[in-house]
């Protein structure tokens, strides 16, 4: 692809997810910890001197007009009045509908990359505000570091996480997030925790995630999607497996010395049941495009 430049869009996992309330506009208030992973989609961009913004490849199940990458580029163009355009190629690797933030990450990467390619020099704060218009998870990827998140996910504080490898499994189904958040069984009154509660608990124990920090959506998703339940049950044979976001992906943090844990993670992943996608990823401390804005 001549003249196209590649930019990485990392996956994320939610180390826990609590729902603490709901706003009048329907958005849910939450607490979570976002963790970046070294598992990526790749977005190829070719700036043009016309004002046209177009995706030039097919993405299964995602019409061009609905693609967050296209919407991000158009929003940035509208906000800045830029007369530049771009051609976009999206190479998906992160499972869609998997609770790993692929679409949101793709949109954030477009905003960060075009901020540089179009010489816009927007601040991180400006890009964060634009990202929130595209989706609640987009600001995290623009923030660019592992984060304790509150509000609808846009109130972000950097959090230090220990180096770890994760086994991530996906049962090849697409969980509809809206259906999970509107489920009558969902409680929205979790007692708020503090970042120090989370950090102190995880750092002082055996290294696994704190047991009182759970994903409140997990039980609902498992009731609605037996494939997710089966995936978690299998992975729990090896430790404290849990679901990311609204599913369908589940993950296991592999505790221990980092080189040894990589080996163990790969051994676990190699045994995964047939019909399930899986990969091993290391947590990242920083987004690959973090330095693309101030």
C-alpha positions in Angstrom: 0.0 0.0 0.0 2.1 2.8 -1.4 2.1 6.0 0.7 0.0 4.5 3.5 1.5 4.8 7.0 0.7 2.2 9.6 -0.4 3.1 13.1 -1.1 0.6 16.0 -4.4 0.5 17.9 -4.0 -1.6 21.1 -6.6 -3.7 22.8 -7.6 -3.1 26.4 -9.1 -5.2 29.2 -11.1 -4.1 32.2 -9.5 -5.5 35.3 -12.9 -5.0 37.0 -16.1 -3.1 36.3 -18.6 -1.8 38.8 -21.8 0.1 38.0 -22.4 2.8 40.6 -25.4 4.6 39.1 -27.1 5.9 36.0 -27.3 9.4 34.6 -30.6 11.0 33.4 -29.4 10.6 29.8 -29.2 6.8 30.2 -25.4 6.6 30.4 -24.2 4.4 33.2 -21.7 5.6 35.9 -18.9 3.2 36.5 -15.6 2.4 38.1 -13.0 0.4 36.3 -9.4 -0.1 35.7 -8.4 0.0 32.0 -5.2 -2.0 31.1 -3.6 -1.6 27.7 -2.4 -4.8 25.9 0.3 -5.3 23.3 -2.3 -6.8 20.9 -3.3 -4.6 18.0 -5.4 -3.6 15.1 -3.5 -1.7 12.5 -4.8 1.5 10.9 -3.2 2.6 7.6 -3.6 6.3 6.7 -2.7 8.2 3.6 -3.3 12.0 3.9 -4.7 13.6 0.8 -5.0 17.3 -0.3 -8.6 16.9 -1.1 -11.2 17.1 1.7 -12.4 13.5 1.0 -12.4 11.0 3.9 -12.9 7.4 2.8 -12.2 3.9 4.0 -10.8 2.0 1.0 -11.1 -1.6 2.3 -14.1 -3.7 3.4 -14.5 -4.5 7.1 -16.9 -7.3 7.7 -20.0 -6.2 9.5 -19.0 -2.5 9.6 -20.4 -0.3 6.9 -18.1 2.6 6.0 -20.5 5.3 7.3 -20.7 3.6 10.7 -17.0 3.0 11.0 -15.6 4.8 14.0 -12.4 5.5 12.1 -14.2 7.4 9.4 -16.4 9.2 12.0 -13.3 10.2 13.9 -11.6 11.6 10.9 -14.7 13.6 9.9 -15.2 14.9 13.4 -11.6 16.1 13.6 -11.9 17.7 10.2 -15.1 19.5 11.2 -13.7 20.6 14.5 -10.5 22.1 13.1 -11.8 23.2 9.7 -8.9 21.3 8.0 -9.1 21.1 4.3 -7.0 17.9 4.3 -8.5 14.5 3.7 -7.4 10.9 4.3 -7.8 7.4 2.9 -8.1 4.7 5.6 -7.4 1.0 5.6 -8.5 -0.9 8.7 -6.9 -4.2 9.5 -8.8 -5.9 12.3 -7.1 -8.2 14.7 -8.9 -7.4 17.9 -12.2 -9.4 18.0 -15.2 -7.2 17.5 -17.9 -7.2 20.1 -15.4 -8.7 22.5 -15.1 -6.2 25.3 -11.5 -5.4 24.2 -12.2 -1.9 22.9 -11.1 -2.5 19.3 -13.4 0.0 17.6 -12.8 2.7 20.3 -9.0 2.1 20.0 -9.2 2.4 16.2 -11.0 5.8 16.5 -8.4 7.1 19.1 -5.5 6.0 16.8 -7.1 8.0 13.9 -7.5 11.1 16.0 -3.9 10.8 17.4 -2.3 10.0 14.0 -4.2 12.7 12.0 -3.4 15.3 14.7 0.2 14.8 13.5 -0.3 14.0 9.8 -2.6 17.0 9.3 -0.3 19.3 11.5 -3.2 20.2 13.7 -1.3 20.4 17.1 -4.4 19.8 19.2 -3.8 19.2 22.8 -4.6 15.9 24.5 -7.4 17.7 26.4 -9.0 18.7 23.0 -8.6 15.2 21.6 -10.1 13.7 24.8 -13.2 15.9 24.4 -13.6 14.9 20.7 -13.1 11.2 21.6 -15.9 11.3 24.1 -18.3 12.3 21.3 -17.5 9.0 19.6 -17.8 6.7 22.6 -17.1 6.3 26.3 -14.0 4.2 25.8 -12.3 6.4 23.3 -10.9 8.9 25.8 -9.0 6.2 27.6 -7.0 5.3 24.5 -6.2 9.0 23.9 -5.2 9.3 27.6 -2.7 6.7 26.6 -1.8 5.1 30.0 -3.3 2.5 32.2 -6.1 4.2 34.1 -8.5 4.2 37.0 -11.7 5.4 35.4 -15.0 6.8 36.7 -17.9 8.8 35.4 -19.0 7.1 32.1 -15.3 6.1 31.7 -14.0 9.6 30.8 -12.7 10.6 34.3 -9.2 9.1 34.1 -6.4 8.9 36.5 -3.1 7.2 35.7 -2.6 4.0 37.7 0.6 1.9 38.0 0.1 -1.8 37.2 2.7 -4.5 37.6 4.1 -6.2 34.5 1.9 -9.1 33.7 1.0 -11.5 30.9 -2.7 -12.2 30.2 -4.4 -15.1 28.5 -7.4 -13.7 26.5 -10.0 -16.0 25.1 -13.0 -15.1 22.9 -15.8 -17.6 22.1 -16.4 -16.0 18.7 -19.7 -14.4 19.6 -20.7 -10.8 19.5 -22.2 -9.6 22.8 -24.6 -6.6 22.3 -23.5 -4.1 24.9 -26.8 -2.2 24.9 -28.8 -5.3 25.7 -26.5 -6.0 28.7 -26.8 -2.5 30.1 -30.6 -2.5 29.8 -31.0 -6.0 31.4 -33.5 -5.8 34.2 -31.2 -7.9 36.4 -28.4 -5.3 36.3 -27.8 -3.6 39.6 -26.5 0.0 39.5 -25.7 0.7 43.1 -22.2 -0.7 43.7 -20.5 1.0 46.6 -17.8 3.2 45.2 -14.2 2.1 45.8 -11.0 4.1 45.7 -7.9 3.7 43.6 -5.9 3.1 46.7 -8.2 0.2 47.7 -7.5 -1.4 44.4 -3.8 -0.8 44.3 -3.2 -1.8 47.9 -5.1 -5.0 47.6 -3.6 -6.2 44.4 -0.1 -5.3 45.4 -0.2 -6.9 48.8 -1.7 -10.3 47.9 -0.5 -13.1 45.8 -0.4 -10.9 42.7 -3.9 -11.9 41.4 -6.6 -9.4 41.0 -8.5 -8.4 44.2 -11.5 -10.7 44.7 -13.9 -7.9 45.8 -13.2 -6.1 42.5 -15.4 -8.0 40.0 -17.1 -7.4 36.7 -20.8 -6.7 37.5 -21.8 -7.5 34.0 -20.3 -11.0 34.0 -23.2 -12.9 35.6 -25.7 -11.3 33.3 -23.7 -12.0 30.2 -23.1 -15.6 31.3 -26.8 -16.1 31.7 -27.5 -14.8 28.3 -24.5 -16.3 26.4 -23.7 -19.9 27.6 -20.5 -19.8 25.4 -19.1 -17.0 27.6 -19.9 -19.0 30.7 -18.2 -22.1 29.3 -15.1 -20.0 28.4 -14.8 -18.6 31.9 -15.3 -22.1 33.5 -12.5 -23.5 31.4 -10.1 -20.7 32.1 -10.9 -20.7 35.9 -9.1 -24.1 36.0 -5.9 -22.0 35.9 -6.8 -19.1 38.1 -9.0 -16.1 38.6 -10.5 -15.8 35.2 -13.0 -12.9 34.5 -14.8 -11.1 31.7 -13.6 -7.9 30.1 -16.1 -5.1 29.6 -19.4 -6.3 28.5 -17.9 -9.4 27.0 -17.5 -11.7 25.2 -13.8 -12.0 25.9 -12.5 -13.4 29.1 -9.0 -13.2 30.5 -6.6 -14.6 33.1 -3.8 -12.6 34.6 -0.9 -15.0 35.0 1.0 -14.3 38.2 4.6 -14.8 38.9 8.0 -13.7 37.5 7.5 -12.1 34.2 9.5 -14.5 31.9 8.1 -17.5 33.6 4.5 -16.2 33.4 4.9 -15.7 29.7 5.7 -19.3 29.3 2.8 -20.4 31.5 0.4 -18.1 29.6 1.4 -19.6 26.3 1.0 -23.1 27.7 -2.5 -22.3 28.9 -3.5 -20.7 25.6 -2.2 -23.6 23.6 -4.7 -25.9 25.4 -7.8 -23.8 24.7 -10.8 -25.7 23.5 -11.6 -25.8 19.8 -13.9 -23.1 18.5 -12.4 -20.5 20.8 -10.1 -17.7 19.7 -7.2 -16.9 22.0 -4.0 -15.0 22.4 -1.4 -14.1 25.0 -0.6 -10.4 25.5 1.6 -8.4 27.8 0.3 -5.3 29.6 1.5 -2.0 28.2 2.4 1.0 30.3 1.8 3.5 27.4 0.0 3.7 24.1 2.3 3.5 21.1 1.1 7.0 19.9 1.2 8.6 23.4 3.7 11.2 22.2 1.5 12.4 19.3 0.0 15.1 21.5 0.8 17.1 24.6 
